[in-house]
Amino acid sequence: MIKTTIYSVALGTIILSSGAIATPVTNSTFTPTSSNVSNSTVKIAASNVDTAALEEAVFKQINDYRVSQGLKKLTRNSAIDNQARIHSQDMAKGKVPFGHTGFSERVKAVRIPYSSASENVASNYRYSDPVTTAVQGWLKSPGHLANIRGNFEKTGIGVVVSNNSRGEIFFTQLFFTPVTTSATTPVTTSATTPATTPITNSTFTPTSSNVSNDTANGAASSVDIAALEKAVFKQINDYRVSQGLKKLTRNSAIDNQARIHSQDMAQGKVPFGHTGFSERVKAVRIPYSSAGENVAYNLGYSDPVTTAVQGWLKSPGHLANIIGNYEKTGIGLARNSRGEIHFTQLFFR
């Protein structure tokens, strides 16, 4: 049996000052922040926006930052650009929710052999300089920053203006590390942390994984899900204590929402990722200032909990949630007929 592990972390932003709720970002850190727009800032009609110039401005600002950090400039690739534009168009037209739906499909559609790939997404409106707003938001987010500073070589950027009344501008940037031969067994992660405009990031890293023949895929009935949930809780708190951080307390209402999401993913009712993240946060009915979510699934490991938790700890975006300034958590696991174990951990402050 081949062991596989897939991770995802979600992020969303709620802008409280205007009462607006930004669509969840896929590396879940929900942080209400104020969004200040001067009265002189006006909405620009879609027909007046030079999206090619905006894409070039994103490219320049990202490379300028990399150079300032002693990193090599990225090179822009037309095939990656095309996939980034398609995703921004789909979000702008409402064909897909704001986030990373179809991320792995985009990576494959580029048809470039790669060792790792990732994605940052943002949207904003009513800003006189939407590019700087988006890029600065990414730079202030540990998860997005990890992608920007990552060991990537190629990038693609797609910017699209929605035809809706708000004239929202959607940004997608994909990052690739090409290889001469394609890798195996994909592992996905999404990183995150908030900004004043919704921003999401996702990391897709194909790796090979070796499994000993004695690793068995036990029957679902033999798996003690409650015990696995407790083990996740213990390992996360043990790590926090090792870093001098306060232990999280577990909350049954948050547990319930985490379990529902893991069950929905395990049963294929929703794709693996953070679909419905903002709805889960609201459904908990706990007043909060920020919330985050880590997601993973794996198959064929004798210690699935340690496999998932260690994967999160090695991912900057997931780690940001684990060591974040949170107080409460909820953990939910589910196992399907294929033997995949799905993990969801929500964090609240």
Disulfide bonds with the S-S distance in Angstrom:
none
